């Protein structure tokens, strides 16, 4: 998948989300990039979520 197609997909997915768009999208990134998570709380330690938290501070 080329980068432009991926960018278009991500934008379309983002537009479909209604509430908490940023948080939901960050969770989706964490789910797709984390190999082994035993529970939902472990996704909060994913690099995708942590880096976005740093940007907000």
DSSP file (Angstrom, degrees, kcal/mol; ACC not computed):
  #  RESIDUE AA STRUCTURE BP1 BP2  ACC     N-H-->O    O-->H-N    N-H-->O    O-->H-N    TCO  KAPPA ALPHA  PHI   PSI    X-CA   Y-CA   Z-CA
    1    1 A X              0   0    0      0, 0.0     2,-0.0     0, 0.0     0, 0.0   0.000 360.0 360.0 360.0 125.9    0.0    0.0    0.0
    2    2 A X     >  -     0   0    0      1,-0.1     4,-2.1     4,-0.0     5,-0.2  -0.332 360.0-109.4 -77.8 164.4    1.6    3.3   -1.0
    3    3 A X  H  > S+     0   0    0      1,-0.2     4,-2.5     2,-0.2     5,-0.2   0.839 115.5  53.7 -66.0 -34.2    1.7    6.2    1.4
    4    4 A X  H  > S+     0   0    0      2,-0.2     4,-2.3     1,-0.2    -1,-0.2   0.904 110.0  47.6 -67.2 -39.8   -0.9    8.3   -0.4
    5    5 A X  H  > S+     0   0    0      2,-0.2     4,-2.3     1,-0.2    -2,-0.2   0.898 112.5  49.2 -67.2 -40.0   -3.4    5.5   -0.3
    6    6 A X  H  X S+     0   0    0     -4,-2.1     4,-2.7     2,-0.2    -2,-0.2   0.912 110.3  51.3 -64.3 -42.8   -2.7    4.9    3.4
    7    7 A X  H  X S+     0   0    0     -4,-2.5     4,-2.2     1,-0.2    -2,-0.2   0.913 110.6  48.6 -60.3 -43.6   -3.1    8.7    4.1
    8    8 A X  H  X S+     0   0    0     -4,-2.3     4,-2.4     2,-0.2    -1,-0.2   0.902 111.5  49.9 -63.4 -41.6   -6.5    8.7    2.2
    9    9 A X  H  X S+     0   0    0     -4,-2.3     4,-2.7     2,-0.2     5,-0.2   0.934 110.7  49.0 -62.1 -46.9   -7.7    5.6    4.2
   10   10 A X  H  X S+     0   0    0     -4,-2.7     4,-2.4     1,-0.2    -1,-0.2   0.896 111.7  49.3 -61.7 -40.4   -6.7    7.2    7.5
   11   11 A X  H  X S+     0   0    0     -4,-2.2     4,-2.1     2,-0.2    -1,-0.2   0.916 111.8  48.3 -65.5 -43.1   -8.5   10.4    6.7
   12   12 A X  H  X S+     0   0    0     -4,-2.4     4,-1.0     1,-0.2    -2,-0.2   0.907 112.9  48.3 -64.5 -41.3  -11.7    8.6    5.6
   13   13 A X  H >X S+     0   0    0     -4,-2.7     4,-0.8     1,-0.2     3,-0.5   0.904 110.0  52.5 -64.7 -41.1  -11.6    6.5    8.8
   14   14 A X  H >< S+     0   0    0     -4,-2.4     3,-0.7     1,-0.2    -1,-0.2   0.890 106.3  53.3 -61.9 -40.6  -11.1    9.6   10.9
   15   15 A X  H 3< S+     0   0    0     -4,-2.1    -1,-0.2     1,-0.2    -2,-0.2   0.748 102.8  58.8 -68.6 -23.2  -14.1   11.3    9.3
   16   16 A X  H << S+     0   0    0     -4,-1.0    -1,-0.2    -3,-0.5    -2,-0.2   0.729  86.5  92.8 -77.5 -22.0  -16.3    8.3   10.1
   17   17 A X    <<  -     0   0    0     -4,-0.8     4,-0.1    -3,-0.7     3,-0.1  -0.474  54.8-172.5 -73.4 144.1  -15.6    8.6   13.9
   18   18 A X        +     0   0    0      1,-0.3     3,-0.4    -2,-0.1     2,-0.3   0.878  60.8  26.9-103.3 -65.3  -18.1   10.7   15.8
   19   19 A X  S    S+     0   0    0      1,-0.2    -1,-0.3     2,-0.1     5,-0.1  -0.759 123.6   8.4-104.1 148.3  -17.1   11.3   19.3
   20   20 A X  S  > S+     0   0    0     -2,-0.3     4,-2.7    -3,-0.1     5,-0.3   0.910  71.8 173.6  53.2  49.9  -13.5   11.4   20.7
   21   21 A X  H  > S+     0   0    0     -3,-0.4     4,-2.5     1,-0.2     5,-0.2   0.913  72.1  46.2 -55.2 -49.3  -12.0   11.2   17.3
   22   22 A X  H  > S+     0   0    0      1,-0.2     4,-2.5     2,-0.2    -1,-0.2   0.933 115.0  45.5 -63.8 -46.7   -8.4   11.7   18.4
   23   23 A X  H  > S+     0   0    0      1,-0.2     4,-2.2     2,-0.2    -1,-0.2   0.903 114.3  48.7 -64.1 -41.7   -8.6    9.2   21.2
   24   24 A X  H  X S+     0   0    0     -4,-2.7     4,-2.2     2,-0.2    -1,-0.2   0.907 112.3  48.2 -65.1 -41.4  -10.3    6.6   19.1
   25   25 A X  H  X S+     0   0    0     -4,-2.5     4,-2.2    -5,-0.3    -2,-0.2   0.889 110.4  51.5 -68.0 -38.7   -7.9    7.0   16.3
   26   26 A X  H  X S+     0   0    0     -4,-2.5     4,-2.4     2,-0.2    -1,-0.2   0.896 109.5  50.4 -63.9 -39.8   -4.9    6.7   18.7
   27   27 A X  H  X S+     0   0    0     -4,-2.2     4,-2.6     2,-0.2    -2,-0.2   0.901 108.3  52.5 -64.4 -40.2   -6.4    3.5   20.1
   28   28 A X  H  X S+     0   0    0     -4,-2.2     4,-2.1     2,-0.2    -2,-0.2   0.921 110.0  48.8 -60.6 -43.3   -6.8    2.1   16.6
   29   29 A X  H  X S+     0   0    0     -4,-2.2     4,-1.5     1,-0.2    -2,-0.2   0.918 111.4  49.8 -60.9 -43.7   -3.1    2.9   15.9
   30   30 A X  H  X S+     0   0    0     -4,-2.4     4,-1.6     1,-0.2    -2,-0.2   0.906 110.1  50.2 -63.3 -41.7   -2.1    1.2   19.2
   31   31 A X  H  < S+     0   0    0     -4,-2.6    -1,-0.2     1,-0.2    -2,-0.2   0.898 113.4  46.0 -62.7 -40.4   -4.2   -1.9   18.4
   32   32 A X  H  < S+     0   0    0     -4,-2.1    -1,-0.2    -5,-0.2    -2,-0.2   0.724 120.0  38.5 -77.1 -20.5   -2.6   -2.2   14.9
   33   33 A X  H  < S+     0   0    0     -4,-1.5     2,-0.6    -3,-0.2    -2,-0.2   0.530  94.5  88.5-109.7  -6.7    1.0   -1.6   16.1
   34   34 A X     <  -     0   0    0     -4,-1.6     3,-0.2    -5,-0.2     9,-0.0  -0.825  53.7-167.5 -96.8 124.2    1.1   -3.5   19.4
   35   35 A X  S    S+     0   0    0     -2,-0.6     2,-0.5     1,-0.2    -1,-0.2   0.951  72.9  23.9 -76.0 -50.9    2.0   -7.2   19.0
   36   36 A X        +     0   0    0      6,-0.1     2,-0.4     2,-0.0    -1,-0.2  -0.928  63.9 157.2-127.1 109.4    1.2   -8.6   22.4
   37   37 A X        -     0   0    0     -2,-0.5     3,-0.1    -3,-0.2     6,-0.0  -0.986  21.3-168.0-131.1 123.8   -1.4   -7.1   24.7
   38   38 A X  S    S+     0   0    0     -2,-0.4     2,-0.3     1,-0.1    -1,-0.1   0.742  76.0  10.8 -81.5 -23.6   -3.1   -9.1   27.4
   39   39 A X  S >  S-     0   0    0      1,-0.1     3,-1.1     0, 0.0     4,-0.4  -0.956  80.4-102.0-149.8 166.6   -5.7   -6.5   28.1
   40   40 A X  G >  S+     0   0    0     -2,-0.3     3,-1.5     1,-0.3     4,-0.4   0.833 114.5  64.1 -60.5 -35.4   -7.1   -3.2   26.8
   41   41 A X  G >  S+     0   0    0      1,-0.3     3,-1.5     2,-0.2     4,-0.3   0.793  89.7  67.8 -62.5 -27.9   -5.1   -1.2   29.4
   42   42 A X  G X  S+     0   0    0     -3,-1.1     3,-1.3     1,-0.3    -1,-0.3   0.735  85.9  69.4 -66.3 -21.0   -1.8   -2.3   27.9
   43   43 A X  G X  S+     0   0    0     -3,-1.5     3,-1.7    -4,-0.4     6,-0.3   0.768  84.3  70.2 -67.3 -23.2   -2.6   -0.3   24.8
   44   44 A X  G <  S+     0   0    0     -3,-1.5    -1,-0.3    -4,-0.4    -2,-0.2   0.721  95.3  55.1 -66.0 -18.8   -2.1    2.9   26.8
   45   45 A X  G <  S+     0   0    0     -3,-1.3    -1,-0.3    -4,-0.3    -2,-0.2   0.466  82.7 118.5 -89.8  -2.7    1.6    2.0   26.9
   46   46 A X  S <> S-     0   0    0     -3,-1.7     4,-2.4    -4,-0.2     3,-0.4  -0.322  73.9-123.6 -65.3 146.3    1.8    1.8   23.1
   47   47 A X  H  > S+     0   0    0      1,-0.2     4,-2.5     2,-0.2     5,-0.2   0.830 108.4  60.7 -62.3 -32.7    4.2    4.3   21.5
   48   48 A X  H  > S+     0   0    0      1,-0.2     4,-1.1     2,-0.2    -1,-0.2   0.898 111.4  38.9 -62.4 -40.3    1.4    5.7   19.3
   49   49 A X  H  > S+     0   0    0     -3,-0.4     4,-1.7    -6,-0.3    -2,-0.2   0.902 115.5  51.6 -77.2 -42.0   -0.6    6.8   22.3
   50   50 A X  H  X S+     0   0    0     -4,-2.4     4,-1.8     1,-0.2    -2,-0.2   0.892 108.6  50.7 -64.3 -39.3    2.4    7.9   24.4
   51   51 A X  H  X S+     0   0    0     -4,-2.5     4,-1.6     1,-0.2    -1,-0.2   0.871 109.8  50.1 -68.4 -34.1    3.8   10.1   21.6
   52   52 A X  H  X S+     0   0    0     -4,-1.1     4,-1.1    -5,-0.2    -1,-0.2   0.827 108.1  54.0 -72.4 -29.9    0.4   11.8   21.1
   53   53 A X  H  X S+     0   0    0     -4,-1.7     4,-1.0     1,-0.2     3,-0.2   0.884 106.5  51.9 -68.6 -37.8    0.2   12.5   24.9
   54   54 A X  H >< S+     0   0    0     -4,-1.8     3,-0.6     1,-0.2    -2,-0.2   0.888 105.0  56.2 -65.2 -38.7    3.6   14.2   24.8
   55   55 A X  H 3< S+     0   0    0     -4,-1.6    -1,-0.2     1,-0.2    -2,-0.2   0.825 104.8  53.3 -62.4 -31.6    2.5   16.4   22.0
   56   56 A X  H 3<        0   0    0     -4,-1.1    -1,-0.2     1,-0.2    -2,-0.2   0.759 360.0 360.0 -76.5 -24.4   -0.5   17.7   24.0
   57   57 A X    <<        0   0    0     -4,-1.0    -1,-0.2    -3,-0.6    -2,-0.2   0.482 360.0 360.0 -79.4 360.0    1.6   18.7   27.0
